[in-house]
């Protein structure tokens, strides 16, 4: 018996993949089984693979396709392009059999009538039978046609979908995975359009796309139809939501980044121009495409879809969805969902670390958004299209660095032989980034002007190993790789914690063995994310500096005002680190800039004194209660309160640096109370950096007001030995293993034990010097906190000491 030609999406499921492809099957699952949870999916119907097979058979194209595929030399891109074009043209020029088109048009009429329209506007999406399977991501391999209206336009779009089964990228991709080209069928999804041309749209993942962190929902979006986000033609807004606290009812948005949304795709005005790209209004460019309640609703839906597919498949199944908001109704819809196929297949116990070697000159050329965490080198090959090659005129060679304005999945045959990919445009969830990530090719996207700054044939190094920003360096630089099997690391009695500077690296570092974060510095977030002196933000209008005010007005776009900008940016930075390590304690140190460092921040010159020796001047605690700085410290306290109480990340503890006297500590605690950050309230722990001799000499007095000490061995060594650690003239005397420093640490441990509070240390000494680790472990240090690149070395060093001591 012949299979049906069309089927309504309602009632379809994963069991029907062979008949309707992955996309239609997934939409059917959601409509049938998730609508009761409030998840909205536009209705529509599937044109089954039977229609495709009959179209190919009845038109006599099957043998022609086999012959053309057989001609392809897959090591020759031009050979692939010739045969792919021949197949697509043959399909596009073939008349659609009436017996098939009649059934498709009847289904379209039924769908239109359900919306009280003669011809409703629909999206026509390809749905391949090998698509969206656990072992392969066929995202973007076939075409989608938007705002299709009318019988003839619908049939043309369906035929073009059939032809797109043989795009160059699809042929190459299937060949690489060993799929039989003639065994793969194509279904087509005809789905009611969501008026996102008047709203917003984008993609969302139930996993962090770079690190594989499974407790995050990552959302990218922009105004208008979603193709520009998917294609990487714009820099989208980005939102990150922490799943565990979302499920407990907290507004767990832990990151918001405003994209550069200068363009948007909307409906066209004629049958020949179904969609068009227009400039985005400035007011839209300067605001987020989703409100907070929409971000949370979408994240909740993504979690429910992940949970459903996990139950359906019997194993954890993170998902990748496409979403849209209807500008007429304001309603949110899910328009597509598929399994995520990259990080879900990785072995989480194996980590490969890439690191630039330090003993070499590095000239930075430009930066962009890092995709992956690898480093690669090669010669620049600039291509603006697959038809016109610009640069040195040579064909693309394996190992070249692909530099272009914007990649998309059509470039897959070239992308897979590139050592790295660099683009002017794009975000980290566009199709090109997804494909590059799956192939393991490092990519740096959204650089802005890479094609202008880089030169064909130029040797460069592309590094994605330094956080969210990818960096392109001049020349072929040296780098190292280290394989770490986390299952082989020994267990230690002494708690090993991490020092985490960058929020963008937190999700990656969370996979390392750890007992939490022993040091998260606020000054890194302020310097790299906020990028302005806090008092300049609060008081710039009184400074009569038009340039500064102009910079601030651009900086705070997307936020309510200057204060909101500082609070949100600092809170998001802290929250991302806290979420990565939740529920383990994350110790956040209040800002400890020196006056010369604050001076160098934007607007800092108006508020900072000139000090002869800033290292021992106006820093740390002495700022917090000062009338000149207290308003800025209040913002820090309020940001911490926001993270702990609004977002629910109560694993955040705070640390006060460079506090000289118990009286000074009392003042700081009083200011904290003024801004609602009170020790022991909501289980807030307060720690003190032990880095000044007075902290040890008066340890028992300090201990009565805090929950623990964290030894800052750099400053403690400096101040105990009376030397400037930045001076090369006395560098040979600087040694934290000096007996005087060790006596200081021993005295602190004794006093802390007497008072019943904890002591940790944050620094590289224990990992660099086994004898220092032995000293600390013997004296009963509670925790040792190191940078992530030293964690494995520290674990082995501490374990060796514990074994010798019989601990």
C-alpha positions in Angstrom: 0.0 0.0 0.0 1.3 3.5 -0.9 2.3 5.8 1.9 0.3 9.0 2.3 1.5 12.2 0.5 0.6 14.6 3.2 0.0 14.2 7.0 -1.0 16.8 9.6 1.8 17.6 12.1 -0.6 16.8 15.0 -0.2 13.1 15.6 3.3 12.7 14.1 6.2 11.6 16.3 9.8 10.4 16.3 8.5 7.0 15.1 7.7 8.7 11.8 11.2 10.0 10.9 11.5 7.7 7.9 8.3 9.1 6.5 8.4 12.8 7.5 12.0 13.5 8.5 13.5 14.8 11.7 12.0 18.3 11.6 8.4 17.2 11.0 8.7 14.3 13.4 10.0 16.6 16.2 7.3 19.3 15.6 4.7 16.6 15.7 6.0 15.3 19.0 5.8 18.7 20.5 2.3 19.5 19.2 1.0 16.2 20.3 2.7 15.8 23.7 3.9 19.2 24.9 1.0 21.5 24.2 -0.5 20.5 27.5 2.5 22.1 29.2 1.7 25.4 27.5 4.3 25.1 24.8 3.0 26.7 21.6 4.0 25.3 18.2 2.5 26.7 14.9 0.3 24.1 13.2 0.9 22.8 9.7 1.4 19.6 7.7 4.1 17.4 6.4 4.7 16.5 2.8 6.0 13.0 3.3 9.1 11.3 1.8 6.8 9.3 -0.4 6.1 12.5 -2.3 9.8 13.1 -2.8 10.5 9.5 -3.9 7.6 9.6 -6.3 8.7 12.9 -7.7 12.2 11.6 -8.4 11.0 8.2 -9.8 8.2 9.6 -12.0 10.4 12.3 -13.4 13.2 9.8 -14.3 15.8 11.7 -12.2 17.0 8.8 -10.1 19.5 7.4 -12.5 20.7 10.9 -13.4 21.4 11.7 -9.8 23.3 8.5 -9.2 25.4 9.2 -12.3 26.2 12.7 -11.2 27.1 11.7 -7.7 29.4 9.0 -9.1 31.3 11.6 -11.1 32.3 13.6 -8.0 35.9 13.8 -6.9 35.3 14.7 -3.3 38.9 16.0 -3.0 38.0 18.6 -5.7 35.6 21.3 -4.6 35.0 22.4 -8.2 34.0 18.8 -9.1 31.5 18.8 -6.2 30.1 22.1 -7.2 29.5 21.1 -10.9 27.6 17.9 -10.1 25.6 19.5 -7.3 24.5 22.3 -9.6 23.6 19.9 -12.3 21.4 17.9 -10.0 19.7 20.9 -8.5 18.9 22.5 -11.9 17.5 19.2 -13.1 15.1 19.0 -10.1 14.1 22.7 -10.3 13.3 22.4 -14.0 11.1 19.3 -13.6 7.4 19.7 -13.7 5.6 18.7 -10.5 3.3 15.7 -11.0 -0.4 16.8 -10.8 -1.4 13.8 -8.6 1.1 15.1 -6.0 0.5 18.8 -6.2 -3.2 18.3 -5.9 -2.9 16.7 -2.5 -0.4 19.3 -1.3 -2.7 22.2 -2.4 -5.7 20.5 -0.7 -3.8 20.3 2.6 -2.7 24.0 2.2 -6.4 25.0 1.7 -7.4 23.2 4.8 -4.6 24.9 6.8 -5.6 28.3 5.4 -9.3 27.8 6.3 -8.3 27.0 9.9 -7.1 30.6 10.1 -10.1 32.0 8.2 -8.0 32.8 5.2 -8.0 31.8 1.6 -4.2 31.7 1.4 -2.4 31.9 4.7 1.3 32.7 4.8 3.5 29.7 5.6 7.1 28.7 6.1 8.2 25.8 3.9 11.0 23.9 5.6 13.1 20.9 4.4 13.0 17.8 6.7 15.5 15.1 5.7 15.2 11.5 7.0 18.8 11.6 8.2 18.3 15.0 9.8 18.5 15.7 13.6 19.7 12.2 14.5 21.9 11.7 17.6 25.0 11.0 15.5 24.8 13.9 13.1 23.6 17.5 12.9 22.1 18.3 9.5 21.2 21.8 10.7 21.0 24.1 7.7 21.9 21.5 5.2 18.7 22.0 3.3 16.7 25.1 2.5 13.8 27.0 4.2 11.5 29.4 2.4 9.6 32.0 4.4 6.4 34.0 3.8 5.1 31.7 1.1 1.5 32.5 0.0 -0.6 30.9 -2.8 -0.7 27.5 -4.5 1.9 28.1 -7.2 4.4 29.7 -4.8 3.9 26.7 -2.4 4.6 24.1 -5.1 7.7 26.1 -6.3 9.0 26.2 -2.7 8.4 22.4 -2.2 10.3 21.6 -5.4 13.2 23.9 -4.4 13.3 22.1 -1.0 13.6 18.8 -2.9 16.5 20.3 -5.0 18.2 21.5 -1.8 18.8 17.9 -0.7 21.7 18.2 -3.2 23.3 21.4 -2.2 27.1 21.1 -2.2 27.2 21.3 1.6 24.6 18.5 2.0 26.3 16.2 -0.5 29.7 16.7 1.2 28.3 16.3 4.7 26.5 13.1 3.9 29.6 11.7 2.1 31.7 12.5 5.1 29.4 10.6 7.4 28.9 7.7 5.0 25.2 8.2 4.2 23.8 6.8 1.0 22.7 9.8 -1.0 19.9 8.0 -2.7 18.7 6.4 0.6 18.2 9.8 2.3 14.7 11.1 1.6 13.3 14.5 2.0 10.0 15.5 3.6 8.8 19.1 3.6 7.2 20.9 6.6 4.5 23.5 5.7 4.0 25.5 8.8 1.9 28.6 9.6 4.2 31.6 9.7 4.7 33.4 13.1 4.7 37.2 12.5 8.2 37.5 13.9 8.9 40.1 11.2 7.0 42.3 13.6 8.5 40.6 16.6 11.7 38.8 17.3 13.2 35.3 16.7 16.3 33.3 17.2 17.7 30.0 18.6 18.1 28.5 22.0 20.2 25.6 23.4 19.6 23.7 26.6 23.4 23.5 26.9 26.3 26.0 26.7 27.5 25.7 23.1 31.2 26.3 24.0 31.8 24.5 27.2 29.1 21.8 27.1 27.9 23.0 30.6 24.6 21.2 31.0 22.9 23.5 33.5 22.6 26.5 31.1 20.0 27.7 28.6 21.7 29.8 25.9 19.5 32.1 23.9 20.4 34.2 20.8 17.9 36.5 19.2 17.2 39.6 17.2 14.2 41.5 15.8 12.5 40.2 12.7 12.6 36.8 11.0 15.3 34.5 12.4 17.3 33.8 9.2 19.8 36.6 9.9 20.6 35.1 13.3 20.9 31.6 11.9 23.0 32.8 8.9 25.3 34.9 11.2 24.6 38.0 9.2 24.2 40.1 12.5 25.5 40.0 16.0 22.5 38.9 18.0 21.5 39.5 21.6 22.6 36.8 23.9 21.0 35.6 27.1 22.0 32.9 29.6 19.7 31.3 32.2 20.7 28.9 35.0 18.4 25.9 34.8 18.5 24.5 38.4 17.3 27.8 39.9 14.9 28.5 37.1 13.2 25.2 37.9 12.9 26.4 41.6 11.1 29.6 40.5 14.0 32.1 40.6 14.5 34.7 37.8 17.8 33.0 37.0 19.0 35.1 34.1 22.8 35.2 34.7 23.9 37.0 31.6 22.6 39.5 29.0 24.6 40.8 26.1 23.3 43.4 23.7 24.1 42.5 20.1 24.7 44.8 17.2 21.3 44.3 15.4 21.7 46.8 12.6 19.6 44.8 10.1 16.5 42.7 10.3 14.5 40.5 7.9 10.9 41.3 7.3 8.1 40.4 4.9 8.6 41.6 1.3 5.9 43.4 -0.7 5.7 41.3 -3.9 5.5 37.7 -4.9 9.1 38.0 -6.2 10.3 39.4 -2.9 8.9 37.2 -0.2 11.3 38.6 2.4 13.7 41.5 2.5 16.4 42.9 4.7 16.0 46.4 6.1 17.9 48.6 8.5 16.9 48.3 12.1 15.5 51.4 13.8 18.0 52.9 16.3 15.6 52.5 19.2 15.4 48.7 18.5 19.2 48.4 18.1 19.6 49.8 21.6 17.2 47.5 23.4 17.1 43.8 23.9 14.8 41.8 21.6 13.3 39.9 24.6 11.9 41.1 27.9 13.0 39.3 31.0 9.6 37.4 31.4 10.0 36.2 27.8 13.5 35.0 28.4 12.4 33.0 31.4 9.3 31.6 29.6 11.4 30.5 26.6 14.0 29.0 29.0 11.3 27.1 30.8 10.0 25.7 27.5 13.5 24.7 26.4 14.0 22.8 29.7 10.7 21.0 29.3 11.5 20.0 25.7 14.9 18.7 26.9 13.3 16.7 29.7 10.7 15.3 27.3 13.3 14.1 24.8 15.5 12.8 27.5 12.6 10.6 28.7 11.7 9.6 25.1 15.2 8.5 24.2 16.2 7.0 27.6 19.4 9.1 28.0 20.2 12.8 28.4 19.3 14.6 25.3 20.1 18.4 25.2 18.2 20.2 22.5 18.6 23.0 20.0 15.4 25.0 19.3 14.3 27.8 17.1 11.8 30.3 18.5 9.8 33.3 17.4 7.6 35.9 19.0 4.5 37.1 17.1 4.5 40.9 16.8 0.7 41.0 16.5 -0.2 38.9 19.5 2.9 39.1 21.5 2.9 35.3 21.9 6.0 33.1 22.0 6.3 30.0 19.7 8.7 27.2 19.2 9.1 26.6 15.5 11.7 23.9 15.5 13.5 21.5 17.8 16.3 19.0 17.3 18.8 17.1 19.5 22.1 18.8 20.2 24.8 16.6 18.7 28.2 18.0 19.6 28.7 18.2 23.4 26.2 15.4 24.1 28.6 13.0 22.4 31.8 14.1 24.1 33.5 12.3 27.0 33.1 14.7 29.9 36.0 13.1 31.8 38.6 14.0 29.1 39.8 17.6 28.8 42.2 19.0 26.2 43.8 22.2 27.2 45.4 24.6 24.7 47.8 27.3 25.9 49.9 29.9 24.2 53.6 29.6 25.1 54.6 32.7 27.0 58.3 33.0 25.9 57.5 34.6 22.6 56.6 38.0 21.2 52.9 38.2 20.4 51.5 41.0 18.2 47.7 41.1 18.4 45.9 41.9 15.1 42.2 41.8 16.0 39.6 40.1 18.2 36.2 38.5 17.8 33.8 35.9 19.3 35.6 32.6 20.1 34.0 29.4 18.8 35.6 26.4 20.5 38.7 26.5 22.7 41.5 25.5 20.3 44.5 27.3 18.8 45.4 27.0 15.1 47.9 28.5 12.7 48.0 28.9 8.9 48.1 31.2 6.0 45.2 33.7 5.4 43.0 32.8 2.4 40.4 35.5 1.9 37.2 34.5 0.1 34.1 36.7 -0.3 32.0 34.1 -2.1 32.3 30.6 -3.5 32.2 32.0 -7.0 34.6 34.9 -6.7 37.9 34.4 -4.9 39.7 37.4 -3.8 43.3 37.4 -2.4 46.3 35.7 -3.9 44.2 34.0 -6.6 45.0 30.5 -5.6 42.4 27.8 -4.7 41.8 27.0 -1.1 44.4 24.6 0.3 44.0 22.3 3.3 45.4 24.1 6.4 44.6 27.6 5.1 42.8 30.0 7.4 39.5 30.9 5.9 38.8 34.6 6.2 35.5 35.9 4.9 32.7 38.3 5.6 30.3 35.7 6.7 30.3 31.9 6.4 27.2 29.7 6.1 26.7 26.0 5.7 27.3 26.3 1.9 31.0 26.7 2.8 31.1 23.3 4.6 33.4 21.6 2.0 36.0 24.4 2.5 35.4 24.8 6.3 36.3 21.2 7.0 39.8 21.6 5.4 40.5 25.0 7.0 42.8 25.2 10.0 40.7 28.0 11.4 37.8 30.2 10.3 37.6 34.0 10.8 34.6 36.1 9.8 33.5 39.8 9.9 30.0 38.9 11.0 28.1 36.2 13.0 27.4 35.0 16.5 28.3 31.9 18.3 25.0 30.1 17.5 24.9 30.8 13.8 25.0 27.8 11.4 28.6 28.4 10.5 29.6 28.3 14.2 27.6 25.2 14.8 29.2 23.4 11.9 32.7 24.6 12.7 32.2 23.5 16.3 31.1 20.0 15.2 34.1 19.6 12.9 36.4 20.7 15.6 37.7 23.7 13.6 38.4 26.8 15.8 36.5 29.8 14.5 36.6 33.5 15.5 33.4 35.2 14.3 32.0 38.8 14.4 35.5 40.4 14.1 34.0 43.3 12.2 36.8 44.0 9.7 39.0 40.9 9.4 38.9 41.0 5.6 40.3 44.5 5.7 43.0 44.0 8.3 44.3 40.6 7.2 46.3 40.0 4.0 46.1 37.0 1.7 49.1 34.7 2.3 49.8 36.3 5.7 50.8 33.8 8.4 48.7 34.1 11.6 47.7 32.3 14.8 44.1 32.1 15.8 43.5 31.5 19.5 40.1 30.5 21.1 41.8 29.4 24.3 41.6 32.6 26.2 37.9 33.0 27.0 34.9 34.3 25.1 37.1 36.5 22.9 39.1 34.9 20.1 42.4 36.6 19.3 44.3 36.7 16.0 48.0 37.1 16.3 50.6 37.9 13.6 52.9 35.0 12.7 53.0 31.3 13.5 53.2 31.1 17.3 54.0 28.2 19.5 51.3 26.6 21.7 50.9 23.5 23.7 48.2 20.9 24.2 47.6 18.9 27.3 45.3 15.9 27.6 43.8 15.4 31.1 41.8 12.3 32.1 39.8 13.5 35.1 38.9 9.9 36.2 42.6 9.3 37.0 43.1 12.2 39.4 43.5 11.2 43.1 41.2 12.5 45.9 42.7 14.8 48.5 41.6 15.5 52.0 42.7 19.2 51.6 40.0 21.0 49.6 41.4 22.1 46.2 39.6 25.2 44.9 39.9 27.4 41.8 40.8 31.0 41.2 38.5 32.1 38.4 38.9 35.5 36.8 36.8 35.5 33.7 33.1 34.7 33.8 33.3 33.6 30.2 35.5 30.7 31.2 33.6 29.7 34.3 31.4 27.0 32.6 34.5 25.3 31.2 36.4 25.4 34.5 33.4 23.9 36.3 34.3 20.6 34.7 37.7 20.5 36.5 37.9 18.7 39.9 37.3 21.4 42.5 35.6 22.2 45.8 34.4 25.6 44.7 36.0 28.9 43.9 38.5 30.3 46.4 39.0 33.6 44.6 36.9 35.5 42.1 38.1 39.1 41.6 35.6 41.8 41.0 38.2 44.0 39.4 38.4 41.6 36.4 34.7 42.0 35.8 34.9 45.8 36.3 37.9 46.2 34.0 36.7 43.8 31.2 32.9 44.0 31.3 32.0 47.3 32.8 35.1 49.2 31.5 34.5 52.5 33.4 35.2 54.0 36.8 32.0 53.5 38.9 32.1 57.1 40.1 32.4 58.4 36.5 29.2 56.5 35.7 27.4 58.0 38.7 28.7 61.6 38.4 29.6 62.2 34.7 26.8 64.7 34.2 28.5 67.1 36.6 31.9 66.8 35.0 31.3 68.9 31.9 33.0 66.3 29.7 30.9 65.8 26.6 33.1 63.0 25.2 32.8 61.0 28.4 29.1 61.5 28.6 28.7 60.4 24.9 30.8 57.2 25.6 28.6 56.4 28.6 25.4 56.9 26.7 26.5 54.4 24.1 27.9 52.0 26.8 24.6 51.8 28.8 22.3 51.2 25.9 19.9 48.3 26.7 19.9 49.3 30.4 17.6 51.7 32.4 20.4 54.1 33.4 24.0 54.3 34.6 23.4 52.7 37.9 21.4 49.8 36.4 24.2 49.2 33.9 26.8 48.8 36.7 24.6 46.7 38.8 23.5 44.3 36.1 26.9 43.9 34.5 28.6 43.2 37.8 25.8 40.9 38.9 25.8 39.0 35.7 29.6 38.5 35.9 29.4 37.2 39.4 26.3 35.1 38.8 27.9 33.3 35.9 30.8 32.2 38.0 28.5 31.3 40.9 26.1 29.3 38.7 29.0 27.4 37.2 30.1 26.0 40.6 26.7 25.9 42.4 26.1 24.8 45.1 29.8 24.9 46.1 31.0 28.1 47.7 32.2 30.9 45.4 34.3 33.5 47.3 34.0 36.9 45.6 36.5 39.5 46.6 35.3 43.1 46.6 37.2 45.4 44.2 40.9 45.9 45.1 42.1 48.3 42.4 45.0 50.6 43.4 44.5 54.3 42.7 46.8 54.1 39.6 44.7 51.2 38.2 41.4 53.0 38.9 42.9 56.1 37.2 43.4 54.2 34.0 39.7 53.3 33.8 37.4 55.5 31.7 36.7 58.7 33.7 39.1 57.6 36.5 41.2 60.7 36.2 38.5 62.8 37.8 38.3 60.7 41.0 41.7 59.3 41.7 44.6 60.9 43.7 48.2 60.6 42.6 50.0 58.4 45.1 53.7 57.8 45.5 53.2 54.1 46.3 49.6 53.0 45.4 50.5 49.4 46.4 50.2 50.5 50.1 47.9 53.5 49.6 44.2 54.0 49.1 43.0 50.5 48.3 40.7 47.7 49.5 38.8 48.3 52.7 39.9 51.9 53.2 37.9 52.9 50.1 34.7 51.3 51.1 33.7 53.5 54.0 35.3 56.7 52.6 32.9 59.4 51.7 34.7 59.8 48.4 34.1 56.2 47.3 31.3 54.7 49.5 28.6 55.3 46.8 30.6 53.1 44.4 31.1 50.4 47.0 27.4 50.5 47.6 26.8 49.4 44.0 29.1 46.4 44.6 27.1 45.4 47.7 23.8 45.8 45.9 25.1 43.6 43.0 26.1 40.9 45.4 22.7 41.1 47.1 21.0 40.8 43.7 22.9 37.7 42.8 22.2 36.0 46.2 18.6 37.0 46.9 17.0 37.7 43.5 18.8 35.1 41.4 19.0 32.6 44.3 22.8 32.0 44.1 23.4 31.9 47.8 26.6 30.0 47.4 28.3 33.4 46.9 30.4 34.6 49.9 32.3 37.8 50.0 35.9 38.7 50.9 37.2 42.0 52.1 40.8 42.8 50.9 43.5 44.9 52.4 41.8 45.6 55.7 44.4 47.1 58.1 42.6 47.2 61.5 39.7 45.6 63.3 38.2 49.1 63.6 38.4 49.4 59.8 36.6 46.0 59.4 33.8 47.2 61.7 33.3 50.2 59.4 33.2 48.1 56.3 30.7 45.7 57.8 28.6 48.7 58.8 28.5 50.1 55.3 27.7 46.6 53.9 24.7 46.5 56.4 23.6 49.9 55.1 23.2 48.4 51.6 21.5 45.3 52.7 24.5 42.9 52.7 24.6 41.7 56.3 26.8 38.8 57.6 24.8 35.7 58.4 21.6 37.1 56.9 20.5 34.6 54.2 23.6 32.6 55.3 26.0 35.2 53.9 29.6 34.4 54.9 32.2 37.1 55.1 35.9 36.4 54.7 39.0 38.5 55.2 42.1 38.5 53.0 45.0 37.8 55.3 47.7 39.8 53.5 48.9 42.4 56.0 51.0 41.5 59.1 48.4 43.2 61.2 45.8 40.6 60.0 48.0 37.9 61.6 49.1 39.8 64.7 45.5 40.7 65.5 44.0 37.6 64.0 41.9 36.7 67.1 40.2 40.2 67.0 39.5 40.0 63.3 38.2 36.4 63.6 35.4 37.4 65.9 33.8 39.4 63.0 34.3 37.0 60.0 33.8 33.4 58.9 37.3 32.7 57.6 40.6 34.0 56.3 42.1 33.6 52.8 45.8 34.1 52.8 47.0 36.5 50.0 50.5 35.2 49.9 51.8 37.8 47.4 51.0 40.9 49.5 51.8 39.0 52.7 55.3 38.2 51.5 55.8 41.7 50.2 54.8 43.4 53.5 56.4 40.9 55.8 59.8 41.2 54.0 59.4 44.9 53.3 59.9 44.7 49.6 58.1 45.9 46.4 57.1 42.7 44.5 57.0 44.7 41.3 60.6 45.8 41.6 63.2 43.9 39.7 66.0 45.2 42.0 64.8 43.1 44.9 63.0 40.3 43.1 65.6 37.7 44.2 64.5 38.3 47.8 60.8 37.6 47.1 60.0 34.1 48.3 56.8 33.1 50.0 58.7 30.2 51.6 60.8 32.5 53.6 60.7 31.5 57.3 59.2 34.9 58.3 56.3 34.4 56.0 55.8 30.8 57.1 55.8 31.9 60.7 53.1 34.4 59.9 51.0 31.7 58.2 51.5 29.3 61.0 50.4 31.9 63.6 47.3 32.6 61.6 46.4 28.9 61.4 46.8 28.6 65.1 44.6 31.6 65.9 42.0 30.5 63.4 41.8 27.0 64.9 41.4 28.6 68.3 38.5 30.7 67.0 37.0 27.8 65.1 37.1 29.4 61.6 38.5 28.3 58.3 41.7 29.3 56.5 42.5 28.9 52.9 45.2 30.2 50.6 44.9 31.4 47.0 48.1 31.4 44.9 50.5 29.3 42.9 53.0 28.6 45.7 51.6 25.1 46.7 51.7 23.9 43.1 55.0 25.4 42.2 56.8 24.4 45.4 56.2 20.9 46.9 57.9 21.9 50.1 55.5 24.8 50.5 52.6 22.5 49.9 54.0 20.1 52.5 54.2 23.0 55.0 50.6 24.1 54.5 49.2 20.6 54.6 51.2 19.8 57.8 49.9 22.9 59.4 46.3 22.0 58.5 45.3 24.5 55.9 41.6 24.0 55.0 41.8 24.8 51.3 44.2 25.7 48.5 42.9 27.7 45.6 44.9 27.8 42.3 44.4 28.9 38.7 42.8 26.2 36.6 45.9 25.5 34.6 47.6 24.4 37.9 44.8 22.4 39.4 46.1 18.9 38.3 49.6 19.7 39.3 48.4 20.9 42.7 46.3 17.8 43.3 49.2 15.5 42.7 51.5 17.7 44.9 49.0 17.8 47.8 48.2 14.1 47.5 51.9 13.2 47.7 52.3 15.2 50.9 49.1 13.7 52.4 50.3 10.2 51.6 53.7 10.9 53.3 51.9 12.3 56.3 49.5 9.3 56.4 46.5 11.6 56.0 
